[in-house]
Amino acid sequence: MATKKNPVKDLFFKDSGPKTKKKTKKTSLYVILIFIAIQFSPILFLSTTYNYFIDQGMEPDTAQAATSGWLIFIAMGIGFAIAMFVVFRDKKFFDIWKGKKLGLWWSIGWGVLGFLLLLIGQSIAALIEVAIGIEPGSENTSNLVSIAEVVPVAIFAVVLFGPVMEELVFRRVIFGSLNQTTNFWIATAVSAIVFAIVHMEFIHILLYFTTGLILAFLYQKTKRLLTPIIAHILLNGYVMLIQLNMDSINRFIERMEQLEQMQFIFRLFFN
């Protein structure tokens, strides 16, 4: 008698041996629990850490940023290390696709190309959001930039630890698992919605869906999680670089405009 498949039971692993299924399911569960712990564990140390910085003579706003920055860095750093230990113990954790994986260098190349696709996709999504009345800009990004200005090591959490953990959770566990029991679009939609909820920016669901769509495409295209990780790291790094140097960029633009005006005046009088 044929055994019916249970998509809920098989959510975290593809069809394989019983032991492999059980181990991969546990690994996926551990990754999710680690991610949840990263989000909530800093709450336990907020008061103590904040009071420490206040005692050091910091202003309340600076102490708050320093508290957030150091707790984010420590929590994500520890979570990242534990997650790497857990996932690399399970040799079948990344083997969820049928067919051969794309070569390593091609996968890296697709990661760089994916970064460019993310810039284009997010720009289009942002224009659509503005057209329907949604104000541009991410409060979450602004907060992280403010924190990074006070605690520079927090940049590691934003640019490295965060993208790796998010790709493990949203692309490998959620999208990768659902894609085996549903289809690409449903898996992408669910992972994007959860991604937006976690970042507390549901109003920008179109932006998150576009990002999730491109990252999911990269994952499915190369069959390597490394590819969306590279694209995600490059995107976060680019955003942080631009935001942290926005004053210098504005001054450069102003100087270029002044130079153009001077050149116009020069041509006006001497041509």
N, C-alpha and C positions, 0 to 999 in steps of 0.2 A: 504494500500500500504506500503510495507516494506521500511524503511529508510536506505539508503546506509551509511556505515561507512566511515568516513573521517580520515585516519591515521594521517594527518597533524593536524587536529583539535583536535584529541584525543592524541596528542603526550605526554602531561604531565599528563594524568590521565587515569585510567582504566574505564571500563563501570560501571557507578553508577548513582545515582540521579543527576538531573541538578544542584542543589545547591552544592552538593559535588564536582562535576566536576569543577564548576566555582571556588570554594574556593581552590581546590587542584592545579588547573592551576595557580591561582594567587600566591599561595605559592611557586610553582616551579619557577615562573618568578621572585619573590622576592629573592629567593636563588641565582639565576643567577646574578641578578643585584647587590646583596651584594658582590658576589665573584668578579664581574668586578670592583666594587668600591674599594675593597681591593687592587686590582692590580694597579689601576691608581691614587687613592687618594694621596699616598705618594708624587707623582710628584709635587703637589701643595705646598709642604712644604720643598722640597729639598734644595733650595737656602737658606732659612731662617735658617733651622736647621744646614746646613753645615757651614754657617757663624758664628753661635753661637759657634760651637765646635772649629772653627779656632780662635775665640776671646778668648777662654779658653786656648789657647796656644798649641793646638794639631797640630801634623804634618798633612799635607794634606791627606796622605793615611789613617792615623788613623781617621781623622775627617770624611773622606768619609765612612769608615766602620762603625763608630759610628752613622752617619746619617742614613745609610741604616738599621742598626740593630734596632735602636729605632723606626724608622718609620714603619718598618715591624712589630715589636712587637705591637705597638699601633694600627696600621691599622687592623691587623689580630685579635687582641684582641677585639677591638670594633666590627668588623664584625662578629666574632664568637658569641659574646653576642647577637647581634641583630638577627643573623640567628637562634640561639637557641630559642629566644623568638617567632620568626615567625613560625618555623616548629612545635613547641609544642602547638601552638594555633590551628593548624589544626590536629585534632585527626585522620583523615583518610589519612594523608600525607604518612605514611609508609605502609599503607595497599594496596599494589599493587599486591600481590601474591595470587593465589588461593591455598587453602589448609592451613593446620595448620603450624604455625611457630615452628621451633625447640626450645626445652627448653632452658632457659636462660643459664644454666651452660654448656650444650652441645654447645651452640653458642659461649660461651667464650672459651671453649676448642678448637673448630674449629678455633677461632681467633688465638690462640697460634700455632696450627698446620699450619695455613695459613702463619704465619710468617716464619716458616721453609720452607714451599713450595715456598715462595717468594725468600728466599735465594738460594734455589736450582734452581728455574726457572731463576732468574737473572744471576746466575753463568753460566748456560748453554747458555743463550742469549748472555752474554758477550763473551763467547768462540766463538760463531758463528760469532759475529761481528768482533772479532779479525781475524778470519779465512778469512773473506771477505775484510779485509783491513781497518776496522774502528778502530781508536785508542781508547783504553780503557779509562775509567774515565769520570766523568761528570763535566763540567765546572760550572754548576749550583750548584752542591754539594760543589765543592771547594770554590766557592764564599760564600756560606752560612756558611761553616766552618770558613772561615777567618773572617766573620762578627761576628760569635758567640764567637770567641776568644777575640774580642774587647768588645762586648756587650753580656754577658752571658744570659741575659733575653730573647734574641732572640731565644734561644733554645726552649722556650715554644711555639713560633710561628711555629718553624720547626717540633717539635715533637708532639705537641697537636693541636693547632689551625689549622695548615695547613692540616694535615690528615683528620680531621673531616670535614672541609669545602670542601676538594677535594672529599671525599666520598659522601657528600651530592650532589655535582654538577655532578661528573662523574659517580658515581654508581647509586644514587637514581634518579636524574633528567634525565640524558642522557641515561645511560645504562638501567635503570629500565623502563623508558618510551618507548624507542625504542624496547626493548625486548618484549613488549606487542603488538606492531604493525608490527614487522619484525621477527627476530629470534635472538638467543643467539650470534651467530658469527658476524652478522652485527652490532648488538648493541655494542658488545665488540670492534670491529674494529673502529667504529665511536668514541666511548668514548676514546679509546687509542690514536687515531690520534689527537683528540682535546686536550687530556692531554699532548701529546708531543709538540704540537704547543704552548700551554700556557707556557710550560717550556722552549720554545725556543731551543729545542734540537731535531729537527726532524730527525737528523742523527741517533739517538738512538731509532728510532721508534720500532725496534724489542724488545728492552728492555722494552719500555713502553707498547707495546702490550702484552708481557708476564706478566708484572705486572698487567695490566688491566684484562687480561684473568683470572688470579688466583683470584683477588679480586672480579671479577664478578661471578666466580664459587662459591666463599664463600658466596656471597650475595644470589645467587639463591639456594644454598644448604640449608642454614639455614633460609632464608626469613627474616633475621634480618640484618639491616645495621650495627648494633653493631659489627658483626663479621669482616667484612673487615676493619672497623675503628680500631679495636684492632690490626689486622695484620699490618695495615699501620703504626700505632703509634709505634709498636714494631720494625718495619723495620727502620723507620726514627731515632728512639732512638738508635738502634744498630749502624747505620751508623755514627751518630754524636759521639757516645761514642768511636768508633774505630778511627775516623778521628781526634778527639780532643786529643786522647792519643797516636797518632801514634809514636811520638818521644820516649815515654816510652816503647811502644811495641817493637820498633826497638832496643832500648838499652837492653831490656830483651832478645831478640833473639840473640844479639851479645854476651851477657854474657853466654847464654846457649851454643852457639857455642864454646866459649872459654873454658867452663867447659868440653865439650866433647873432645876438643883437649888435655886438661890437663889429662883427664882420659885415653886417648889413649897413651899419653907419659908415664903415670904412669904404665899402663899395659905392655908397651914395655920394660921398664927397670926392673920391679919388678916381672914379671911373668916368 
